[in-house]
Amino acid sequence: MEINPFDKLRVNAEQSRSIKKAIIPIAGLGTRFLPLSKVLPKELWPLVDTPVIQFIVEEAAKSGIKEIIFVASPNDKKVLNYFKKNPQLEKILKEKKKYKILKSLKDLENLSKKISFSQVIQKEPLGDGHAILMAENLTKGKSCAVLFADDVVDAKNPCLKQLIKVFKKYKRPVMALCRVPKSSFQFYGMVRGKKVENRVYRIEKIVEKPSIKNSPSDLAIVGKHIITPDVFNYLKKSQSSKRGEMGLTETLAKMLADGKDIYGYEFEGKWLECGNKSAYLKSNFYLSLKHPQFGKELRKFLKMPPRW
């Protein structure tokens, strides 16, 4: 049956707006978590009983992502191996009748079946922008998601899925946004935007880690983005900072300066940071107290009088 050319154009247009690939940079040194991060990547550190990276991959899968591209440091396959099937371990668990533990492995296996994984190498830690650029060839010229493992969002509707909905309407880069207190402005990229609809902003200014006085608003950039092919073009032209790094935030700021449209979405959900020790501990507390198995026991424990 001959395909109507107008139908073909419509299908191609829909495909160009769909987001099926996600880049996850994991080549960072994890300096805030040294010395433990020397031997165990911080992406594999647990939030309660689940590694941070699994939360990120689960969000991607629930948002319709079909391929994840890890950008890793040389010879580091720990994260990639985590999502691989381990028949020998499963055999031992069956023999020992550890069915509950076996189920958790099967759940991870089922998650891994929904997504294909690939990995590219960032030989030197030259910034998150440089890491993203390393994955360009595997995106095949299409828009894609970028997810940082420092940022987990607890939400009924996955944060990435919320961003994809905005992208489908505006067809331009979209960043996740969250309001933060003044004392935190210095730690994030902060933006000013013109509200165009509920929770959606057309970004007007980006300032990386400003003082309270110089911050354009109280809206901070969270590590979840939809990027378009022209972002890669700007990354190729970006200059490294004084620290010798190429940043995605700085690149997006340059696009704004050139008159390019970028959107932000103040997502629905609880932002759980994992990028420093204090934030990581708070995120663990939050999820531990919510946990269906451990929450009740932990709340009871915290009410007990101290014995030290």
NORHU-V796932 format. One record per pair of residues at least 24 apart in sequence whose C-alpha atoms are under 6 Angstrom apart, sorted by the first residue. I is the first residue (numbers start at 0). J is the second residue. Records with the same first field share a line. If there is no record, write none. Layout:
BEGIN
I->J + J
END
This chain:
BEGIN
16->167
18->143
19->64 + 65
20->64 + 66 + 67 + 143
21->67 + 143 + 144 + 145
22->67 + 68 + 145
23->69 + 145 + 146 + 147
24->69 + 70
25->70 + 71
26->71 + 72
31->275
46->283
47->283 + 287
52->148
58->157
62->160
65->114
66->114 + 115 + 116
67->116
68->117 + 118
69->118
70->118 + 119 + 120
71->120 + 121
72->120 + 121 + 122
73->120 + 122
125->244
126->244 + 245 + 246
127->246
128->245 + 246 + 247
129->245
140->228
142->226 + 227 + 228
143->225 + 226
144->224 + 225
145->223 + 224
146->222 + 223
147->222
149->272 + 273 + 274
150->222 + 272
151->271
152->269 + 270 + 271
153->268 + 269
154->268
171->261
172->225 + 226 + 227 + 261
173->224 + 225 + 262 + 263
174->224 + 263
175->220 + 221 + 223 + 263 + 264
176->219 + 220 + 221 + 264 + 265
177->218 + 219 + 265
178->217 + 218 + 219
179->217
185->209 + 210
187->219
188->219 + 220
189->218 + 219
190->215 + 218
191->215 + 216
198->264 + 265
199->263 + 264
200->262 + 263
201->262
202->261 + 262
205->252
END
